[in-house]
Amino acid sequence: MNNLIKEYYLEKGFNCAETMLLTANDEFNMQLDESHIRIMSGFGGGMCREKVCGVVTGGVAVLSIIFTDKDLLKKLVIEFQEKTEIEFSANDCKAIKPILRDELNKCANVIDKAYQILKNLILTNK
């Protein structure tokens, strides 16, 4: 598991969406500050309603910051959602959590897998 995900999610208590953004910020030197991270606060836990998982919304936020070409961004956002849906059999927390969340790590493994998908897309398309 990515050490940054462990640090931000398990040790510091950031939610899944914030952790996606914080991890990408560190790994891709996005130069985001605390206010940027706070923007993602309401997206954790499927926007607090177990709807679209925070790993998806956080990943889309990262892609939106890194890729400025609108056509490429649209392609990558769709591809990211498709790949996470294949990986987790859903993109909603309500469906993902009962299958993949565990007591010890909570959703850290979901965040880690989603971040690997995100990182691959970024590195392949930069």
Backbone bond lengths (Angstrom), bond angles and torsions (degrees), N, CA, C in turn:
res aa  C-N    CA-C-N  psi(-1)  N-CA   C-N-CA  omega(-1)  CA-C   N-CA-C  phi
1 M - - - 1.452 - - 1.531 109.81 -
2 N 1.298 115.40 142.33 1.460 122.23 178.47 1.536 109.56 -59.21
3 N 1.321 116.46 128.04 1.470 121.04 -178.73 1.523 112.90 -62.88
4 L 1.333 117.61 -31.61 1.460 120.11 178.70 1.527 110.65 -67.33
5 I 1.324 116.42 -37.04 1.465 120.19 177.89 1.521 109.69 -65.36
6 K 1.324 116.76 -43.29 1.474 120.19 175.91 1.527 110.31 -57.63
7 E 1.320 115.67 -47.41 1.461 120.11 -177.11 1.525 111.60 -63.14
8 Y 1.324 116.49 -53.83 1.465 119.44 -174.41 1.525 112.97 -71.02
9 Y 1.307 117.46 -44.33 1.461 120.66 -174.40 1.524 112.88 -84.27
10 L 1.310 116.39 -52.86 1.466 119.56 -174.23 1.522 113.61 -82.18
11 E 1.327 117.23 -36.35 1.458 119.52 -175.98 1.532 113.26 -93.33
12 K 1.326 117.92 -41.64 1.462 120.42 -175.45 1.526 113.72 -97.99
13 G 1.333 117.34 -10.93 1.457 120.60 173.51 1.515 116.99 80.97
14 F 1.322 117.53 19.08 1.460 119.06 174.46 1.519 108.91 -71.72
15 N 1.329 117.31 152.15 1.459 119.51 179.45 1.533 110.51 -79.66
16 C 1.313 116.22 178.64 1.470 121.37 -174.79 1.534 112.42 -62.58
17 A 1.319 117.52 -43.37 1.467 120.62 -179.48 1.532 110.86 -66.52
18 E 1.321 116.37 -44.38 1.463 120.73 178.08 1.529 110.42 -62.58
19 T 1.324 116.81 -40.81 1.463 121.05 -178.86 1.527 111.56 -64.35
20 M 1.316 117.20 -38.75 1.472 119.92 176.90 1.535 109.73 -60.41
21 L 1.329 116.51 -45.63 1.461 121.21 -178.19 1.532 111.28 -69.16
22 L 1.320 117.17 -44.04 1.467 120.63 179.44 1.532 111.74 -62.57
23 T 1.313 117.09 -42.84 1.462 120.99 -179.28 1.525 110.56 -64.40
24 A 1.327 116.54 -46.27 1.465 120.50 177.83 1.522 110.97 -64.26
25 N 1.325 116.98 -38.32 1.459 121.12 178.25 1.521 110.54 -57.92
26 D 1.318 116.35 -44.55 1.466 120.20 179.14 1.528 112.16 -69.83
27 E 1.310 117.15 -45.23 1.465 120.07 -174.25 1.522 113.52 -75.92
28 F 1.339 117.66 -29.10 1.464 120.36 -177.19 1.528 112.71 -112.74
29 N 1.337 116.62 12.42 1.465 121.85 176.95 1.532 111.91 47.51
30 M 1.328 115.14 54.01 1.460 120.86 -176.70 1.528 112.69 -77.20
31 Q 1.317 117.76 -12.49 1.461 124.34 177.34 1.525 113.23 59.45
32 L 1.328 115.48 40.90 1.458 120.36 177.05 1.526 109.13 -86.51
33 D 1.323 115.75 149.95 1.458 119.30 177.59 1.530 110.05 -108.41
34 E 1.306 115.80 -177.09 1.466 121.87 -175.30 1.524 112.83 -57.46
35 S 1.329 117.86 -36.14 1.469 119.82 -178.98 1.529 111.40 -66.01
36 H 1.314 117.28 -33.75 1.459 120.21 176.31 1.525 110.83 -65.06
37 I 1.306 116.13 -40.23 1.460 120.44 -179.37 1.525 109.88 -68.36
38 R 1.330 116.91 -40.01 1.470 121.00 179.38 1.521 112.21 -59.76
39 I 1.326 116.97 -28.99 1.465 120.57 178.55 1.526 110.67 -56.74
40 M 1.330 116.90 -31.76 1.460 121.60 -176.17 1.529 113.35 -85.02
41 S 1.308 118.24 -5.07 1.465 121.79 -174.43 1.525 113.38 -56.06
42 G 1.291 118.18 -42.02 1.462 121.84 -177.93 1.516 114.50 -78.53
43 F 1.338 116.80 -3.39 1.461 119.69 -178.03 1.522 113.43 -94.03
44 G 1.334 117.26 -10.51 1.459 120.70 178.97 1.522 111.00 -68.35
45 G 1.313 114.83 152.78 1.466 119.54 179.09 1.513 112.64 63.74
46 G 1.321 115.58 34.14 1.462 118.93 179.66 1.516 112.04 64.29
47 M 1.334 115.04 49.51 1.457 123.15 -177.40 1.534 110.13 57.25
48 C 1.342 113.59 39.95 1.466 123.68 176.75 1.529 113.07 65.13
49 R 1.336 117.47 11.15 1.464 121.03 -177.87 1.520 112.43 -133.74
50 E 1.324 116.57 13.92 1.455 123.17 -177.46 1.523 112.69 58.30
51 K 1.332 115.89 34.71 1.474 121.03 174.63 1.530 106.87 -91.17
52 V 1.333 118.52 -132.07 1.467 120.95 -177.31 1.527 109.45 -58.87
53 C 1.332 115.20 122.74 1.462 122.84 -175.90 1.527 111.41 -57.07
54 G 1.320 115.23 143.32 1.463 121.18 179.14 1.517 114.02 -61.60
55 V 1.337 118.25 -25.24 1.471 118.57 176.13 1.517 110.11 -66.04
56 V 1.323 116.51 -31.70 1.469 120.65 179.01 1.526 109.95 -74.97
57 T 1.332 116.92 -50.06 1.463 119.15 -179.11 1.522 111.34 -65.73
58 G 1.330 116.44 -38.17 1.467 120.07 176.71 1.516 111.27 -64.79
59 G 1.321 116.79 -41.67 1.465 120.96 177.65 1.523 112.26 -63.82
60 V 1.316 116.31 -40.75 1.472 120.37 177.64 1.527 110.01 -63.83
61 A 1.320 117.44 -38.97 1.472 120.78 177.25 1.527 110.40 -61.28
62 V 1.326 116.80 -44.35 1.468 120.73 179.24 1.515 110.30 -61.27
63 L 1.319 117.11 -48.11 1.474 120.54 179.34 1.527 110.72 -59.33
64 S 1.326 116.70 -40.07 1.466 121.18 -178.54 1.519 112.75 -65.63
65 I 1.314 116.55 -28.97 1.459 120.52 178.56 1.527 110.80 -80.56
66 I 1.310 116.94 -40.48 1.465 121.14 -174.51 1.526 112.76 -78.29
67 F 1.322 117.34 -39.57 1.469 120.59 -173.98 1.523 110.87 -106.57
68 T 1.327 116.05 117.45 1.457 120.82 -177.07 1.529 112.91 -96.14
69 D 1.315 117.45 -19.73 1.468 120.23 176.53 1.533 108.36 -71.37
70 K 1.327 116.52 116.72 1.465 120.84 -172.58 1.527 113.36 -63.32
71 D 1.304 117.78 -36.61 1.468 120.02 179.51 1.523 110.83 -68.17
72 L 1.317 116.35 -44.29 1.456 120.24 178.12 1.528 110.11 -65.19
73 L 1.324 116.68 -42.51 1.461 120.56 179.10 1.527 110.89 -58.59
74 K 1.309 116.59 -47.48 1.467 120.48 179.76 1.532 110.36 -58.05
75 K 1.318 116.78 -45.28 1.462 121.65 179.11 1.529 110.82 -59.93
76 L 1.325 116.62 -45.58 1.463 120.93 -177.53 1.529 112.60 -69.85
77 V 1.317 117.03 -37.45 1.467 120.36 178.02 1.528 109.84 -63.23
78 I 1.313 116.44 -44.33 1.466 120.38 178.00 1.516 110.54 -64.60
79 E 1.331 116.68 -45.29 1.464 120.56 -179.75 1.527 111.62 -62.61
80 F 1.327 117.00 -40.99 1.462 120.76 178.73 1.532 110.76 -61.78
81 Q 1.321 116.20 -45.83 1.462 119.87 178.91 1.526 111.60 -62.86
82 E 1.319 116.67 -41.51 1.465 120.42 179.39 1.526 111.06 -63.97
83 K 1.326 116.63 -43.76 1.467 120.62 -178.07 1.525 111.85 -67.99
84 T 1.328 117.59 -39.73 1.466 118.97 178.09 1.529 110.19 -69.21
85 E 1.310 117.00 -36.00 1.463 119.69 178.28 1.534 111.16 -65.43
86 I 1.313 116.42 -38.34 1.465 119.91 175.63 1.533 109.82 -65.87
87 E 1.317 116.98 -45.31 1.470 121.60 -178.26 1.527 112.61 -62.19
88 F 1.332 116.48 -42.45 1.465 120.86 -173.50 1.534 114.07 -106.42
89 S 1.316 116.82 -0.56 1.476 123.32 -177.01 1.525 112.56 65.48
90 A 1.316 117.62 11.45 1.467 123.41 179.50 1.524 108.13 -175.79
91 N 1.314 115.81 167.49 1.463 120.36 172.69 1.524 111.76 -122.42
92 D 1.318 117.56 7.28 1.460 121.87 178.66 1.525 109.95 -104.24
93 C 1.314 115.99 138.57 1.467 121.32 177.84 1.523 111.97 -54.75
94 K 1.306 115.92 -40.32 1.468 120.36 -176.20 1.529 111.26 -56.72
95 A 1.324 117.29 -34.47 1.467 121.11 179.64 1.527 111.96 -88.50
96 I 1.317 117.05 -33.38 1.473 121.47 -175.14 1.530 111.87 -76.99
97 K 1.307 116.86 -46.55 1.471 121.07 -172.46 1.531 114.88 -56.91
98 P 1.327 119.59 -45.48 1.471 117.62 -178.09 1.530 113.35 -63.59
99 I 1.303 116.73 -24.72 1.467 120.89 -177.10 1.529 112.07 -92.93
100 L 1.336 117.37 -41.46 1.466 120.61 -169.01 1.524 116.17 -112.18
101 R 1.298 118.27 -14.55 1.471 120.20 179.08 1.523 109.28 -79.47
102 D 1.341 116.54 137.30 1.464 119.03 175.47 1.526 109.96 -127.03
103 E 1.300 116.30 162.01 1.467 122.32 -175.14 1.524 113.11 -60.91
104 L 1.316 116.79 -43.35 1.459 121.31 -175.09 1.535 112.66 -72.65
105 N 1.311 117.09 -52.34 1.469 121.55 -174.27 1.523 114.02 -101.06
106 K 1.315 116.95 -0.42 1.472 122.02 -176.04 1.533 108.30 51.83
107 C 1.306 118.71 -121.78 1.474 121.41 -177.75 1.535 112.61 -102.58
108 A 1.318 117.57 18.10 1.470 120.12 -177.14 1.526 112.55 -57.89
109 N 1.331 117.66 -37.18 1.462 119.92 179.86 1.528 111.88 -68.55
110 V 1.321 116.76 -34.56 1.465 121.12 175.89 1.523 109.31 -65.35
111 I 1.318 116.30 -45.96 1.467 120.76 179.20 1.525 109.87 -60.49
112 D 1.316 116.82 -44.19 1.457 121.13 -178.74 1.527 111.46 -61.39
113 K 1.319 117.83 -46.27 1.467 121.09 179.94 1.527 111.31 -65.48
114 A 1.327 116.20 -43.11 1.465 120.07 179.27 1.525 110.58 -64.36
115 Y 1.326 116.29 -39.21 1.459 119.40 179.65 1.526 110.75 -66.46
116 Q 1.314 118.21 -37.15 1.462 120.75 176.56 1.530 110.73 -61.05
117 I 1.326 116.72 -41.82 1.469 121.02 176.66 1.520 109.63 -61.93
118 L 1.331 116.53 -47.39 1.465 121.98 -179.85 1.528 111.17 -60.01
119 K 1.309 116.32 -48.55 1.465 121.11 -178.34 1.529 111.28 -60.51
120 N 1.316 117.03 -41.79 1.459 121.36 177.00 1.518 111.34 -60.05
121 L 1.319 117.03 -44.99 1.470 120.82 178.89 1.523 110.88 -61.77
122 I 1.316 116.36 -42.77 1.469 120.15 -179.60 1.523 110.40 -63.64
123 L 1.313 116.16 -50.79 1.468 120.14 -176.88 1.523 112.37 -64.79
124 T 1.302 117.00 -33.71 1.461 121.36 -179.94 1.517 112.76 -73.75
125 N 1.321 116.79 -26.72 1.467 120.37 -172.42 1.523 115.35 -113.73
126 K 1.317 117.87 1.10 1.466 120.88 -179.30 1.495 111.66 -72.61
